[in-house]
Amino acid sequence: MLVPPAVTHARAFVALHAAVLLFGFAGLFGRWLDLSPIAIVLGRSAIAACALAIGRWQAGHERLPLDLRLAANGAVLALHWVAFFAAIQVAGVAIGLLGFASFPLFVLILERTMLGRRWRAGEAMTALCVIAGLASLVPEPSLANHTVQGLAWGLVSGFTFALLAVLNRRYSAKRAAVDIAFWQNFFAALVLAPFAAGDSAVLGPIGAREIALLLALGLLCTALAHTLFITALSRLSAHTASTVAALEPVYGIVLAALLLGEIPGPRILLGGMLIVGAALVATRRGAEMVGEQQANR
């Protein structure tokens, strides 16, 4: 059993915030590592997959049979992380995290197009707030601007994360979250490996410092963060977990200010408040919809 039964509500809440803090902390590695986004994600996903496999083995879980159905999820995860680190390297941690935080808007769009679910009036207002927040981040409508380029990569990151969330719904009820995380990381590394093997410039110079940072990123900000998040879900509701997860950009921006000296300006703060606020409202409305569905059963 991966989650010990002795986990209390208070410890689960601490574990949840620690997981989200580590998720936000991951963005800083895009500034510390002088490697291409492909090299960073390849190292992160490979290390995380190994750590998750070892964790399952030590916990006495049965062997994991090959699950090719999650190959597409792994490819989407790889693109999500590559876009995420590209955004941070181009425009900084704040822009990258806030671009990624647009994913609730894309979830609404994908649910409408793929699942046929109609929007509610409140969800339309949430979408407008996200759009307004993103617009406030743009200093000028020019693709030559680094902020615009980084925000574009951030939007790709947000879209692919939303797509991954929608795709994972078909597996989450049947498979353990740690199993899904393992296979997604495994296939993400597998997808990116040919790019690194075909072009030595993709990997770049990797020394002891880069290896240490990649280990920290893969073990702490990926494998441990996922484990803590799963631990929290054993005692807390999905609504609570999603609400705290919406604070990831806040944690990341604060850490970037403290450790990198990247102080966000008024425009970024305004856009961040609109985007994070919309994410929190969207999470609350999603929980209310689940409650209504359960009450009507």
C-alpha positions as CSV (number, residue, x, y, z in Angstrom):
1,M,0.0,0.0,0.0
2,L,1.6,3.3,-1.1
3,V,-0.3,5.6,1.2
4,P,0.0,4.7,4.9
5,P,-3.3,4.6,6.8
6,A,-1.9,6.8,9.6
7,V,-2.0,10.0,7.5
8,T,-4.1,12.5,9.3
9,H,-6.1,15.4,7.8
10,A,-3.5,17.9,9.0
11,R,-0.6,16.0,7.5
12,A,-2.4,15.5,4.3
13,F,-3.0,19.2,4.0
14,V,0.8,19.8,4.6
15,A,1.6,17.2,2.0
16,L,-0.7,18.9,-0.5
17,H,0.9,22.3,-0.1
18,A,4.4,20.7,-0.2
19,A,3.5,19.0,-3.5
20,V,2.2,22.2,-5.0
21,L,5.2,24.1,-3.7
22,L,7.5,21.5,-5.4
23,F,5.5,21.8,-8.7
24,G,6.0,25.5,-8.7
25,F,9.6,25.1,-7.7
26,A,10.2,23.0,-10.8
27,G,9.9,26.2,-13.0
28,L,13.1,27.6,-11.5
29,F,15.1,24.7,-12.9
30,G,14.4,26.1,-16.4
31,R,16.6,29.1,-15.4
32,W,19.2,27.2,-13.5
33,L,19.8,24.5,-16.2
34,D,21.7,25.7,-19.2
35,L,20.2,22.9,-21.3
36,S,17.6,22.7,-24.0
37,P,14.0,22.1,-22.9
38,I,14.1,18.7,-24.6
39,A,17.2,17.7,-22.5
40,I,15.6,18.9,-19.3
41,V,12.3,17.0,-19.9
42,L,14.1,13.9,-21.0
43,G,16.2,13.9,-17.8
44,R,13.2,14.8,-15.6
45,S,10.8,12.1,-17.0
46,A,13.4,9.3,-17.1
47,I,14.5,10.0,-13.5
48,A,10.9,10.3,-12.3
49,A,9.9,7.0,-14.1
50,C,12.8,5.2,-12.4
51,A,12.0,6.6,-9.0
52,L,8.3,5.7,-9.3
53,A,9.1,2.2,-10.5
54,I,11.5,1.6,-7.5
55,G,8.9,3.0,-5.1
56,R,6.3,0.6,-6.4
57,W,8.8,-2.3,-6.1
58,Q,9.8,-1.4,-2.5
59,A,6.1,-1.1,-1.6
60,G,5.6,-4.7,-2.8
61,H,3.3,-3.8,-5.7
62,E,2.8,-6.3,-8.5
63,R,4.8,-5.9,-11.7
64,L,3.6,-3.3,-14.2
65,P,2.6,-4.8,-17.6
66,L,3.3,-2.7,-20.6
67,D,0.4,-0.3,-21.2
68,L,0.6,1.1,-24.8
69,R,-2.7,3.0,-24.3
70,L,-0.8,5.6,-22.2
71,A,1.7,6.2,-25.0
72,A,-0.3,9.1,-26.3
73,N,-0.5,10.6,-22.8
74,G,3.2,10.4,-22.5
75,A,3.7,12.2,-25.7
76,V,1.3,15.0,-24.6
77,L,3.2,15.2,-21.2
78,A,6.5,15.5,-23.0
79,L,5.2,18.4,-25.2
80,H,3.6,20.0,-22.1
81,W,6.9,20.0,-20.2
82,V,9.0,21.1,-23.2
83,A,6.7,24.0,-23.8
84,F,6.7,24.9,-20.1
85,F,10.5,25.1,-19.9
86,A,10.7,26.9,-23.2
87,A,8.3,29.6,-21.9
88,I,10.4,30.0,-18.7
89,Q,13.7,30.2,-20.6
90,V,12.3,32.7,-23.1
91,A,10.4,35.0,-20.8
92,G,11.0,34.1,-17.1
93,V,9.3,32.1,-14.4
94,A,6.3,34.3,-13.9
95,I,5.2,34.4,-17.6
96,G,5.8,30.7,-18.0
97,L,3.7,29.8,-14.9
98,L,0.9,32.2,-15.7
99,G,0.7,31.0,-19.3
100,F,0.4,27.5,-18.0
101,A,-2.2,28.6,-15.5
102,S,-4.5,29.3,-18.4
103,F,-5.3,25.5,-18.5
104,P,-8.8,25.9,-16.9
105,L,-9.9,27.8,-20.1
106,F,-8.6,25.1,-22.3
107,V,-10.3,22.4,-20.2
108,L,-13.6,24.2,-20.8
109,I,-13.0,24.3,-24.5
110,L,-11.9,20.7,-24.8
111,E,-14.8,19.5,-22.7
112,R,-17.1,21.3,-25.1
113,T,-15.5,20.0,-28.2
114,M,-14.6,16.4,-27.1
115,L,-17.3,15.7,-24.6
116,G,-20.1,17.9,-25.8
117,R,-20.6,19.6,-22.4
118,R,-22.3,23.0,-22.6
119,W,-20.8,26.0,-20.8
120,R,-22.6,27.7,-17.9
121,A,-22.8,31.4,-17.6
122,G,-20.3,31.5,-14.7
123,E,-17.8,29.4,-16.8
124,A,-18.0,31.9,-19.6
125,M,-17.2,34.7,-17.1
126,T,-14.2,32.6,-15.9
127,A,-13.0,32.2,-19.4
128,L,-13.2,36.0,-20.0
129,C,-11.2,36.6,-16.8
130,V,-8.4,34.3,-18.0
131,I,-8.4,36.0,-21.4
132,A,-8.2,39.4,-19.8
133,G,-5.4,38.3,-17.5
134,L,-3.4,36.9,-20.5
135,A,-4.0,40.1,-22.5
136,S,-2.7,42.2,-19.6
137,L,0.6,40.3,-19.7
138,V,1.3,41.3,-23.3
139,P,3.4,44.5,-23.5
140,E,3.0,44.8,-27.3
141,P,1.4,42.8,-30.0
142,S,4.6,41.6,-31.6
143,L,6.0,38.1,-32.0
144,A,9.5,39.6,-31.7
145,N,8.8,40.4,-28.1
146,H,10.2,37.8,-25.6
147,T,7.2,38.1,-23.3
148,V,4.9,37.3,-26.2
149,Q,7.0,34.4,-27.3
150,G,7.2,33.0,-23.7
151,L,3.4,33.5,-23.3
152,A,2.8,31.6,-26.5
153,W,4.9,28.7,-25.2
154,G,3.0,29.0,-21.9
155,L,-0.3,28.7,-23.6
156,V,0.9,25.6,-25.4
157,S,1.9,24.2,-22.0
158,G,-1.6,25.1,-20.6
159,F,-3.4,23.6,-23.6
160,T,-1.4,20.3,-23.4
161,F,-1.9,20.0,-19.7
162,A,-5.7,20.5,-20.2
163,L,-5.6,17.8,-22.9
164,L,-3.8,15.5,-20.6
165,A,-6.3,16.0,-17.8
166,V,-9.2,15.2,-20.2
167,L,-7.4,12.1,-21.6
168,N,-6.6,10.9,-18.1
169,R,-10.2,10.8,-17.1
170,R,-10.7,7.5,-18.9
171,Y,-7.9,5.9,-16.9
172,S,-8.2,7.5,-13.4
173,A,-11.1,5.4,-12.3
174,K,-9.4,2.1,-13.2
175,R,-5.7,2.7,-12.6
176,A,-3.8,3.9,-9.6
177,A,-2.5,7.4,-10.0
178,V,1.1,6.3,-9.4
179,D,0.8,3.8,-12.2
180,I,-0.5,6.4,-14.6
181,A,2.3,8.8,-13.5
182,F,4.9,6.0,-14.1
183,W,3.7,5.2,-17.6
184,Q,3.3,8.8,-18.7
185,N,6.9,9.6,-17.5
186,F,8.2,6.5,-19.2
187,F,6.6,7.2,-22.5
188,A,7.5,10.9,-22.3
189,A,11.2,9.9,-22.0
190,L,10.8,7.4,-24.8
191,V,9.3,10.0,-27.1
192,L,12.1,12.5,-26.5
193,A,15.0,10.0,-26.6
194,P,15.3,9.9,-30.4
195,F,15.6,13.7,-30.6
196,A,18.5,13.6,-28.2
197,A,20.1,10.6,-29.9
198,G,19.8,12.2,-33.3
199,D,21.3,15.5,-32.4
200,S,24.1,15.9,-29.8
201,A,23.4,19.6,-29.6
202,V,20.0,18.8,-28.0
203,L,21.6,17.5,-24.9
204,G,24.5,20.0,-24.7
205,P,27.3,19.9,-22.2
206,I,26.1,17.9,-19.1
207,G,28.4,17.9,-16.1
208,A,28.1,17.2,-12.4
209,R,26.1,20.3,-11.8
210,E,23.5,19.6,-14.5
211,I,23.2,16.0,-13.3
212,A,22.6,17.1,-9.7
213,L,20.0,19.6,-10.8
214,L,18.2,17.0,-13.0
215,L,18.2,14.5,-10.1
216,A,16.6,17.2,-7.9
217,L,14.1,18.0,-10.6
218,G,13.2,14.4,-11.3
219,L,13.2,13.1,-7.7
220,L,11.9,16.1,-5.7
221,C,9.8,18.1,-8.1
222,T,8.3,15.1,-10.0
223,A,8.4,11.7,-8.2
224,L,8.2,13.1,-4.6
225,A,5.7,15.8,-5.6
226,H,3.4,13.2,-7.2
227,T,3.7,10.9,-4.2
228,L,2.8,13.8,-1.8
229,F,-0.1,14.8,-4.0
230,I,-1.5,11.2,-4.0
231,T,-0.9,11.0,-0.3
232,A,-3.0,14.2,0.2
233,L,-5.8,12.8,-1.9
234,S,-6.2,9.9,0.6
235,R,-7.6,12.3,3.2
236,L,-8.7,15.4,1.3
237,S,-11.3,16.0,-1.3
238,A,-10.5,16.5,-5.0
239,H,-12.0,20.0,-4.7
240,T,-9.5,21.0,-1.9
241,A,-6.6,19.5,-3.9
242,S,-7.6,21.3,-7.1
243,T,-8.0,24.6,-5.2
244,V,-4.5,24.4,-3.6
245,A,-3.0,23.3,-7.0
246,A,-4.3,26.5,-8.5
247,L,-1.8,28.3,-6.3
248,E,1.1,26.8,-8.1
249,P,1.9,30.0,-10.0
250,V,1.8,32.0,-6.8
251,Y,4.3,29.6,-5.1
252,G,6.5,29.6,-8.2
253,I,6.5,33.4,-8.6
254,V,7.4,33.9,-4.9
255,L,10.2,31.4,-5.1
256,A,11.5,33.0,-8.3
257,A,11.5,36.4,-6.5
258,L,13.4,35.0,-3.5
259,L,15.9,32.8,-5.3
260,L,16.3,34.3,-8.7
261,G,15.5,38.0,-8.1
262,E,12.8,38.0,-10.7
263,I,10.4,40.6,-9.2
264,P,7.1,40.7,-11.2
265,G,5.9,44.2,-12.3
266,P,2.4,45.6,-11.9
267,R,1.2,44.3,-15.3
268,I,2.3,40.7,-14.4
269,L,0.7,41.0,-10.9
270,L,-2.6,42.2,-12.4
271,G,-2.6,39.4,-15.0
272,G,-1.7,36.9,-12.3
273,M,-4.5,37.9,-10.0
274,L,-7.0,37.6,-12.8
275,I,-5.7,34.2,-14.0
276,V,-5.3,32.6,-10.6
277,G,-8.6,34.1,-9.4
278,A,-10.3,32.5,-12.4
279,A,-8.7,29.2,-11.7
280,L,-9.9,29.2,-8.1
281,V,-13.5,30.1,-9.2
282,A,-13.4,27.5,-11.9
283,T,-12.4,24.9,-9.3
284,R,-15.1,25.9,-6.9
285,R,-17.8,25.7,-9.6
286,G,-16.5,22.3,-10.7
287,A,-16.9,21.0,-7.2
288,E,-20.4,22.4,-7.0
289,M,-21.3,20.6,-10.2
290,V,-19.9,17.3,-8.9
291,G,-22.0,17.8,-5.7
292,E,-25.1,18.4,-7.8
293,Q,-24.5,15.3,-9.9
294,Q,-24.0,13.2,-6.9
295,A,-27.2,14.6,-5.2
296,N,-29.2,13.8,-8.3
297,R,-28.2,10.1,-8.5
